Amino acid sequence: MNIEVSMEHKVREELLHSLCEWGVSRGTRDGHGEFRSIAIEEALVNLHVKKKPFNYKILRTEKFPTDMNEAYEHILRQENVPDDKIYAHTNTLEMEGFLNPFWRR
């Protein structure tokens, strides 16, 4: 098996797992099957797109915030999101006697 096919298989496997975590079923109800197919197809297309290399020298001149909320805001500002106020929220799942809901064997 060549490396490219192996990488495609891994991307497909991880994406299917992630989609299940987000509640996208493996069935065809509610258009989930179509959405899953499109997501996988686009991920595999983007896997082979040649991207311009990132200039890491820029990072040496920037001071990264140490406060978590400021760090989130800093990252999102680099992603060209709208200029609204950005909030951070941590959600925890507390289930006594159960494993993590998306635990892998």
Buried (B, 14 or more C-beta within 10 A) or exposed (E): EEEEEEEBEEBBEEBBEEBEEEEBEEEEEEEBBEEBEEBBEEBBEEEEEEEEEEEEEEEEEEEEEEEEEEEBBBEEEEEEEEEEEBEEEEEEEEEEEEEEEEEEE
